[in-house]
């Protein structure tokens, strides 16, 4: 079993959050996805939101 420390979890959480924000931002703010089928656009938006939620779960709580 691999144990991931708090610093590594925080780093992974930030990276996943950045990926999710990039997907949502590009998908909603540009016409990049305009040519994609509707199911693919919805799927990528859901995936971006999923990444944002997972980043919250992964990031460790900061203690005092």
C-alpha positions as CSV (number, residue, x, y, z in Angstrom):
1,X,0.0,0.0,0.0
2,X,1.4,3.4,-1.0
3,X,1.1,6.1,1.6
4,X,1.0,9.6,0.3
5,X,2.1,12.4,2.7
6,X,0.2,15.6,3.2
7,X,2.6,17.7,1.1
8,X,2.3,15.4,-1.8
9,X,-1.5,15.2,-1.4
10,X,-1.6,19.0,-1.4
11,X,0.4,19.2,-4.6
12,X,-1.7,16.6,-6.3
13,X,-4.9,18.4,-5.2
14,X,-3.6,21.7,-6.6
15,X,-2.6,20.1,-9.9
16,X,-6.0,18.4,-10.3
17,X,-7.7,21.6,-9.4
18,X,-5.7,23.5,-12.1
19,X,-6.7,20.8,-14.7
20,X,-10.3,21.1,-13.8
21,X,-10.3,24.9,-13.9
22,X,-8.6,24.8,-17.3
23,X,-11.2,22.4,-18.8
24,X,-14.1,24.5,-17.4
25,X,-12.6,27.8,-18.5
26,X,-11.7,26.7,-22.0
27,X,-14.9,24.9,-22.4
28,X,-17.2,27.7,-21.3
29,X,-15.2,30.9,-22.3
30,X,-14.2,30.1,-25.9
31,X,-15.6,28.6,-29.0
32,X,-13.0,25.8,-29.0
33,X,-15.6,23.2,-28.2
34,X,-18.2,24.6,-30.6
35,X,-17.5,22.0,-33.2
36,X,-17.7,19.0,-30.8
37,X,-20.8,16.9,-30.4
38,X,-23.1,17.9,-27.5
39,X,-22.3,14.7,-25.5
40,X,-18.6,15.4,-25.7
41,X,-19.0,19.0,-24.6
42,X,-21.2,18.0,-21.7
43,X,-18.8,15.2,-20.8
44,X,-15.8,17.5,-20.7
45,X,-17.6,20.0,-18.6
46,X,-18.7,17.3,-16.1
47,X,-15.1,16.0,-16.1
48,X,-13.8,19.5,-15.3
49,X,-16.2,19.8,-12.4
50,X,-15.3,16.3,-11.3
51,X,-11.6,17.3,-11.2
52,X,-12.5,20.4,-9.1
53,X,-14.5,18.2,-6.6
54,X,-11.7,15.6,-6.4
55,X,-9.1,18.3,-5.7
56,X,-11.1,19.4,-2.7
57,X,-11.3,15.8,-1.4
58,X,-7.6,15.1,-2.0
59,X,-6.2,18.3,-0.4
60,X,-5.5,17.6,3.2
61,X,-6.9,19.8,6.0
62,X,-4.5,22.3,7.4
63,X,-4.0,21.9,11.2
64,X,-3.2,24.6,13.7
